[in-house]
Amino acid sequence: MSEKYQVAAATPLNNETVERIRQDFPILNQQVFDHQLVYLDSGATSQNPLQVLDAERDYYLGKNSAVHRGAHSLAVDATDAFEDARATVSGFVGAAENELVWTSNATEALNLIAYSFGNASAGIGGETARQFALEEGDEIVTTELEHHANIIPWQILAARTGATLKHIPLLENGTIDYDAAEKIVTDRTKILAFTHVSNVLGSVTNVDFMVKLAQKHGAFTVLDACQSVPHTPVNFETLGVDFAAFSAHKMLAPTGIGALYGRNELLEAMPPFLTGGSMITKVTMTEAQWMPAPIKFEAGTQRVSQAVAWAEAVRYLEHLGMENVHAWETTLGQRLAEGISQIEGVRLLGPAAGEERTGLASIHVDGVHPHDVGQLLDTQGIAVRVGHHCAQPLHRALGITASTRASTYMYNTTDDIDRFLDALSQVRNYFGL
Ligand SMILES: Cc1ncc(COP(=O)(O)O)c(C=O)c1O
C-alpha cells in the first residue's frame, strides 16, 4: 500500500475498503442531531479528501504567485504547477492540454460557448469564426432533461441571434425520446446540447446516438458532463463530442473552478468570451489580438490553487480507478433504487431499479412536500437535496414541482443507503399518512 493513500492502487471498492478511504474525509465523521452524518448530497457538491486540501495549502505555502506573467522564480513555479494541473485534468477526460479551458464552474463553461457563438454571430473573430455564427432560421436543440445551466445560455443565444430554440421531449420514464430526436434535429440545427447523466434521474444518455445524429446534420455537440466525469470513466475524444463542461467541486476538489473541453481546432477558431488581461498578444486603443487557445479564454487572474487541488483530486480518483468508482456507485445506486421501489407511497423518478442508472435517485413522496422530507431526514443526520435541482422543465414534465434527491459518491457505504431507506420508509407515517 502506498503511504499517501489508505488502499493500494486499483483496489476494488466495497464496504471494508470504503471505511478505510473515509479516513481521508474527516468531514464525514461528525454527528448531526446526535446521529452519525450520512452525506447523500454529492450530486450537488462532493467532499474534499485531505490529500486535496493539503495540495491547495502546499501551493499557498510554497508557490503562490501570478501565473504566465512574472519573471521571478515563484511565478515560474506557479505557472508550472498551473499547467501541470491542466495536463492532469485534461488527460483524465481524454483531451489534449490545449483543449481544456479553466472556467469558474461548468455553468461558466456552457455560457462561454454560447457567448462565443454570439460574438461570432456579431462578426467578432472574422472569417474563421463564421462557422459558429447563428442567424434567423438556424436552430439550437436541447432536451427536457437539462439543468438550467444547459438551457438558459441557449435561450439568450437564440434571443441575441434570432435563432430558434427547440427541445427533445422525454419518454414517460424520464429518458430522452430518441425517435423524437431524429425528427427534431435537422439540417437547420446548429447546436445540439445535452446532458450525459441526468442530475435528477441518474439516467444515462446515449451519447453515441446523439453525436451521430448531430454529425449527420452538421451540428455542433455540447455535452454537459457534470454528473458523468466524477463517477465513471469518460473520454471526450472517444465520445466524439465537440464541447463538454464539468466542475471540480463535484469530483473531490474545491469550488471556484470548472472546465470547458473543446476540440482544439474549434477553440482556435472561436472568438473569446471574457476579455481583458492575460488573454492578449497586442492591444491598441481601438483593437486587440488574442493568444491561442486555451489562454485566449482565460482573461484575468486565474484560479491557480484550485487547479492544483483539482489535479490532486484527479490523482486520487485515478489511484482508486474510475472503473472501481463506477462499479461501487452502481451497486449503491441499484440498492437505493430497489429499496425506494419497495416503500409504499414513494415514487422513484426515472429508470426503474435494474435498469441503467447511476448512483443517485430522486423521489416523490405522496402527500409530503420535499422540504419536509429533507428536514425530517436531516434530524436523523441524513443530508439530501430537495427542490427542483435546477431542472424546473424536467420536474414539470414529470408532473411535479420538486423532489428529494439522494446522491452517492465513492465514500458512501451500503449502511448509508440503508439508513436513508429506513428513514424514508417512516416519512409518510410521521406525517400521519
Ligand atoms: C447536470 C448539471 N449540469 C450543470 C451543473 C452546474 O454545475 P456548476 O454549478 O458547478 O456550474 C450541475 C450542478 O449541479 C449539474 O448537475
The ligand as an SDF file (V2000), in Angstrom:
LIG
                    3D

 16 16  0  0  0  0  0  0  0  0999 V2000
  -26.0690   18.2400  -14.7700 C   0  0  0  0  0  0  0  0  0  0  0  0
  -25.5010   19.5140  -14.2250 C   0  0  0  0  0  0  0  0  0  0  0  0
  -25.1990   20.4960  -15.0780 N   0  0  0  0  0  0  0  0  0  0  0  0
  -24.6750   21.6470  -14.6620 C   0  0  0  0  0  0  0  0  0  0  0  0
  -24.4500   21.8880  -13.3380 C   0  0  0  0  0  0  0  0  0  0  0  0
  -23.8560   23.1920  -12.9340 C   0  0  0  0  0  0  0  0  0  0  0  0
  -22.6320   22.9970  -12.3030 O   0  0  0  0  0  0  0  0  0  0  0  0
  -21.9230   24.2160  -11.5530 P   0  0  0  0  0  0  0  0  0  0  0  0
  -22.9250   24.7380  -10.5770 O   0  0  0  0  0  0  0  0  0  0  0  0
  -20.7360   23.6050  -10.9080 O   0  0  0  0  0  0  0  0  0  0  0  0
  -21.6110   25.2210  -12.5990 O   0  0  0  0  0  0  0  0  0  0  0  0
  -24.7700   20.9100  -12.4030 C   0  0  0  0  0  0  0  0  0  0  0  0
  -24.6080   21.1550  -10.9430 C   0  0  0  0  0  0  0  0  0  0  0  0
  -25.4930   20.9430  -10.1740 O   0  0  0  0  0  0  0  0  0  0  0  0
  -25.2960   19.6810  -12.8490 C   0  0  0  0  0  0  0  0  0  0  0  0
  -25.6140   18.7090  -12.0080 O   0  0  0  0  0  0  0  0  0  0  0  0
  1  2  1  0
  2  3  1  0
  2 15  2  0
  3  4  2  0
  4  5  1  0
  5  6  1  0
  5 12  2  0
  6  7  1  0
  7  8  1  0
  8  9  2  0
  8 10  1  0
  8 11  1  0
 12 13  1  0
 12 15  1  0
 13 14  2  0
 15 16  1  0
M  END
$$$$
